[in-house]
Amino acid sequence: MVIMFNVLMFMGISARIISSSALLTAVPSPADRGAFMGVNASLQQISGGIAAAIAGMIVYQETKTSPLQNYPILGYVVCVTTIITIIMMYFLNRMIARTQPDPNKPV
């Protein structure tokens, strides 16, 4: 059961990363795309480490047998950061749409 849940969680994570990466590839020019994606991957890894460290500071366990403390607060932090990310992706999508030519418009 744990393995199946883990697979489902990673599928959800991958689905988010793939769609955001597809949107981000429109930001740099084609000549700079490889370097941009390399820096982007590095920033994702650093961000994951920072997020894990912050989550470790929020959630703690007083003793080995006591329950986890502040776990709901971590959920609220994740919800807020997800909303901020959605807003940022919306504005990024608008910026990209303004810079790309309209394929339906005659030249």
MODELLER restraints for C-alpha pairs under 7 A, 6 or more apart:
rsr = mdl.restraints
at = mdl.atoms
rsr.add(forms.Gaussian(group=physical.xy_distance, feature=features.Distance(at['CA:25:A'], at['CA:33:A']), mean=6.68, stdev=0.5))
rsr.add(forms.Gaussian(group=physical.xy_distance, feature=features.Distance(at['CA:26:A'], at['CA:96:A']), mean=6.74, stdev=0.5))
rsr.add(forms.Gaussian(group=physical.xy_distance, feature=features.Distance(at['CA:27:A'], at['CA:96:A']), mean=6.63, stdev=0.5))
rsr.add(forms.Gaussian(group=physical.xy_distance, feature=features.Distance(at['CA:28:A'], at['CA:36:A']), mean=6.90, stdev=0.5))
rsr.add(forms.Gaussian(group=physical.xy_distance, feature=features.Distance(at['CA:55:A'], at['CA:74:A']), mean=6.61, stdev=0.5))
rsr.add(forms.Gaussian(group=physical.xy_distance, feature=features.Distance(at['CA:58:A'], at['CA:70:A']), mean=6.27, stdev=0.5))
rsr.add(forms.Gaussian(group=physical.xy_distance, feature=features.Distance(at['CA:58:A'], at['CA:74:A']), mean=6.54, stdev=0.5))
rsr.add(forms.Gaussian(group=physical.xy_distance, feature=features.Distance(at['CA:59:A'], at['CA:68:A']), mean=6.52, stdev=0.5))
rsr.add(forms.Gaussian(group=physical.xy_distance, feature=features.Distance(at['CA:59:A'], at['CA:69:A']), mean=5.57, stdev=0.5))
rsr.add(forms.Gaussian(group=physical.xy_distance, feature=features.Distance(at['CA:59:A'], at['CA:70:A']), mean=5.16, stdev=0.5))
rsr.add(forms.Gaussian(group=physical.xy_distance, feature=features.Distance(at['CA:59:A'], at['CA:71:A']), mean=5.53, stdev=0.5))
rsr.add(forms.Gaussian(group=physical.xy_distance, feature=features.Distance(at['CA:60:A'], at['CA:68:A']), mean=5.72, stdev=0.5))
rsr.add(forms.Gaussian(group=physical.xy_distance, feature=features.Distance(at['CA:60:A'], at['CA:69:A']), mean=5.37, stdev=0.5))
rsr.add(forms.Gaussian(group=physical.xy_distance, feature=features.Distance(at['CA:61:A'], at['CA:67:A']), mean=6.25, stdev=0.5))
rsr.add(forms.Gaussian(group=physical.xy_distance, feature=features.Distance(at['CA:61:A'], at['CA:68:A']), mean=4.84, stdev=0.5))
rsr.add(forms.Gaussian(group=physical.xy_distance, feature=features.Distance(at['CA:61:A'], at['CA:69:A']), mean=5.95, stdev=0.5))
